[in-house]
Amino acid sequence: MGYRLFRSFFGTSPQVYAIVWDILSTQRPPNSTPNHLLWGFLLLKQYNIESVNAVLVGASEKTFRKWSSIYVRLIANLPVVNQIIFLKSCSFQYPTEFDPKLFSHKFSGPGVRYEIGLCIATGNIVWAHGGYPCGEWPDLRLARDAFIDHLDIDEKALADKGYRDNNYFVNPNGDPLKKKILARHETANKRVKQFYCMKDVFLHVLTLHPSFFRAVNINSCR
């Protein structure tokens, strides 16, 4: 399989795959194989229904579900290495009963919201927080309070006008250079949405969404 085809299937490069496999050497189950890690990447990238993924890898649906879930969680627990912060919303299926707290005007349906931070110097993802239902995050206070605890003394983040605390955030205010830097979030959005588990409607239980989200961000920043 060539480089481009590998990235198309798994959303990451063979080099990243090898690095992640080595990092997980002390954490992965002893009876797992390198293919099982690829199954985790395949689930994140393609997000097909289990029957399709099982046919692609030549295994039963139960076996695919077991190993892909194990590796999504292992990837999600890997550590993420001046910041830009922005919000990312994701949609998912309604649970059996409608909950107005889950409603997102962006999707006209249920959604959850995350905050992502980028390094100004490199553009790498260095901060990810959230998983709150869209209806419970109306004024960014939950995100802001979690974020500012991780800033160094006298450090500030570049952010849009949703973040108005001058003690911790700097807004572009018409500055073309700052606006250009802030525009990097579009590239980061694209990097995240290349994984269809973040682009398409999420079909697993909502409690698994943060693990999928963190696993995608680990791969997007490498």
C-alpha positions, 0 to 999 in steps of 0.5 A: 500500500502506497503512502497516499493510499495509507493516509486515505484509509487510516488518516495518518502516515505510516511514520505516525502509525509506527511511532504510536505502536512503539509508544503503546508498547507497555500499554497494549494487550500482549495478544494484540497485533499491529493490525489491531492498531490499524483497525483503530485508525480505520474506525476513526478515519472511515467511521463505517458501520461495523459490518463494512469495517469487518469485511474490510479487515476480514474479521467478525464484527465482534472482533473488529469492535473489540480491538478497534475500541481498545486502540481508540481508547489507548490512542486517546490517552496519549499525551498531547504535546503562546496558543490560539483557541477556538470551538469545534462542534460535532453532531450525533444521533438523538438518544431515545428521548429528546433533551433540549440541552443537546440541541445545536442551532448549527446542526438543527439537532443534537451536538457537543462542543469542544475547545481546541488550542493551537500553538502559534509558532507551529500550528500544532494542537496543544489543547483540547477540552470539552464534550459538553452538550451545545445547550450547556455551553452558551457563554464559554465560561466552562471552557475559559475557566478550564483553559486559563488554569493552564496558562503560564504567568503573564501568558495570554492566548489569541482568541476571537471576540467570544473570549473577552477577558483581557487578563488572559486573551488577546483579540485581533481587533482589526490587526491583519497579522493577528487575524491571519494567525487566528485563521489557522483554525480553519486548517485545524478544522480541516485536519480534524474533519478528515476523520469521518467520526468527527465529520459525520453524525456520531453513531456510538453512545455519547460517552465514547465521543470524548475518546474518539475526539481526543484520539483524532486530535492526537493524530491531527497534531502529529 
